[in-house]
């Protein structure tokens, strides 16, 4: 997809690399006041976006897909040295545990571990590239559910969850992963349906589509990556039901 117009701040990168024909692998980000990537800011302030380059696939007529990561990294660093707007994340050497501790200390989302001799295989998952994320957990109250699709058709597909506050049950997101079939069967037998939403605010139309509301009696634990600027859980997954 061509998104050049959406991120005008990246024009300087094209200018810096104008003398080269380059294909980069990376991510468009906006940094917050602490210097950390903020997905919410990327949505609300795309004009401030910068490009973080993770890898280089092609340079001036030469494919680098079959080259070792260590060799591609040297090429990427050489490009960055000549292009001030090309940013590359730091490379953490040493044991994985030390890298994870460093990333947690600095508030990063996690670490992507790559073998130094790994080649680049487009469109495929590989055991030589592994993502390790720092997960947080939260206790939530089930306020509704939405019907699933495919194999979950007619049963619970995702849960609508909230957190109790003085003003009522605040909606924090939809949880659609992490369940076993046993979990779904158990939850279906425990929820008590009701006519109206138990959440304090009205949910967005897309969130309440086909929703089945339930009495906010069941609590559980979810894991998530971070809180969004809208007060939602990012990438939540179900962990367990709290027993009375």
LINZIMO-V589728 format. One record per residue. N is the residue number from 1. RES is the residue in three letters. SS is DSSP state (@ for helix, = for strand, . for the rest). BURIAL is I if it has 16 or more other C-alpha atoms within 10 Angstrom, else O. Layout:
n: [N/N]
res: [RES/RES]
ss: [SS/SS]
burial: [BURIAL/BURIAL]
This chain:
n: [1/2/3/4/5/6/7/8/9/10/11/12/13/14/15/16/17/18/19/20/21/22/23/24/25/26/27/28/29/30/31/32/33/34/35/36/37/38/39/40/41/42/43/44/45/46/47/48/49/50/51/52/53/54/55/56/57/58/59/60/61/62/63/64/65/66/67/68/69/70/71/72/73/74/75/76/77/78/79/80/81/82/83/84/85/86/87/88/89/90/91/92/93/94/95/96/97/98/99/100/101/102/103/104/105/106/107/108/109/110/111/112/113/114/115/116/117/118/119/120/121/122/123/124/125/126/127/128/129/130/131/132/133/134/135/136/137/138/139/140/141/142/143/144/145/146/147/148/149/150/151/152/153/154/155/156/157/158/159/160/161/162/163/164/165/166/167/168/169/170/171/172/173/174/175/176/177/178/179/180/181/182/183/184/185/186/187/188/189/190/191/192/193/194/195/196/197/198/199/200/201/202/203/204/205/206/207/208/209/210/211/212/213/214/215/216/217/218/219/220/221/222/223/224/225/226/227/228/229/230/231/232/233/234/235/236/237/238/239/240/241/242/243/244]
res: [UNK/UNK/UNK/UNK/UNK/UNK/UNK/UNK/UNK/UNK/UNK/UNK/UNK/UNK/UNK/UNK/UNK/UNK/UNK/UNK/UNK/UNK/UNK/UNK/UNK/UNK/UNK/UNK/UNK/UNK/UNK/UNK/UNK/UNK/UNK/UNK/UNK/UNK/UNK/UNK/UNK/UNK/UNK/UNK/UNK/UNK/UNK/UNK/UNK/UNK/UNK/UNK/UNK/UNK/UNK/UNK/UNK/UNK/UNK/UNK/UNK/UNK/UNK/UNK/UNK/UNK/UNK/UNK/UNK/UNK/UNK/UNK/UNK/UNK/UNK/UNK/UNK/UNK/UNK/UNK/UNK/UNK/UNK/UNK/UNK/UNK/UNK/UNK/UNK/UNK/UNK/UNK/UNK/UNK/UNK/UNK/UNK/UNK/UNK/UNK/UNK/UNK/UNK/UNK/UNK/UNK/UNK/UNK/UNK/UNK/UNK/UNK/UNK/UNK/UNK/UNK/UNK/UNK/UNK/UNK/UNK/UNK/UNK/UNK/UNK/UNK/UNK/UNK/UNK/UNK/UNK/UNK/UNK/UNK/UNK/UNK/UNK/UNK/UNK/UNK/UNK/UNK/UNK/UNK/UNK/UNK/UNK/UNK/UNK/UNK/UNK/UNK/UNK/UNK/UNK/UNK/UNK/UNK/UNK/UNK/UNK/UNK/UNK/UNK/UNK/UNK/UNK/UNK/UNK/UNK/UNK/UNK/UNK/UNK/UNK/UNK/UNK/UNK/UNK/UNK/UNK/UNK/UNK/UNK/UNK/UNK/UNK/UNK/UNK/UNK/UNK/UNK/UNK/UNK/UNK/UNK/UNK/UNK/UNK/UNK/UNK/UNK/UNK/UNK/UNK/UNK/UNK/UNK/UNK/UNK/UNK/UNK/UNK/UNK/UNK/UNK/UNK/UNK/UNK/UNK/UNK/UNK/UNK/UNK/UNK/UNK/UNK/UNK/UNK/UNK/UNK/UNK/UNK/UNK/UNK/UNK/UNK/UNK/UNK/UNK/UNK/UNK/UNK/UNK]
ss: [./././@/@/@/./@/@/@/@/@/@/@/@/@/./././././=/=/=/=/=/=/=/=/./=/./././././=/./@/@/@/@/@/@/./@/@/@/./=/=/=/=/=/=/=/=/=/=/././=/=/./././././@/@/@/@/@/@/@/@/@/@/@/@/@/@/././././=/=/./././././././@/@/@/@/@/@/@/@/@/@/././././=/=/=/=/=/././././././././././././././=/=/=/=/=/././=/=/=/=/=/=/=/=/=/=/=/=/=/./@/@/@/=/././=/=/=/=/=/=/=/=/=/=/././=/=/=/=/=/=/=/=/./././././@/@/@/@/@/@/@/@/@/@/././=/./././././=/./././././@/@/@/@/././=/=/=/=/././././=/=/=/=/=/=/./=/=/./././././=/=/././=/=/=/=/=/././.]
burial: [O/O/O/O/O/O/I/O/I/I/O/O/I/O/O/I/I/O/O/O/O/I/O/O/O/O/O/I/I/I/O/O/O/O/O/O/I/I/I/I/I/I/O/O/O/I/I/I/I/I/I/I/I/I/I/I/I/I/I/O/O/O/O/I/I/O/O/O/I/O/O/I/I/O/I/I/I/O/I/I/O/O/I/O/I/I/I/I/O/O/O/O/O/O/O/O/O/O/I/I/O/O/I/O/O/O/O/O/I/I/I/O/I/I/O/O/O/I/I/I/O/O/O/O/O/O/O/O/O/O/O/O/I/I/O/O/I/O/I/I/I/I/I/I/I/I/I/O/O/O/O/O/O/O/O/I/I/I/I/I/I/I/I/O/O/O/O/O/I/I/I/I/I/I/I/I/O/O/I/O/O/O/O/I/O/O/I/O/O/O/I/I/O/O/O/O/I/I/I/O/O/O/I/O/O/O/O/I/O/O/I/I/I/I/I/I/O/I/I/I/I/I/I/I/I/I/I/O/O/O/O/I/I/I/I/I/I/I/I/O/I/O/O/O]
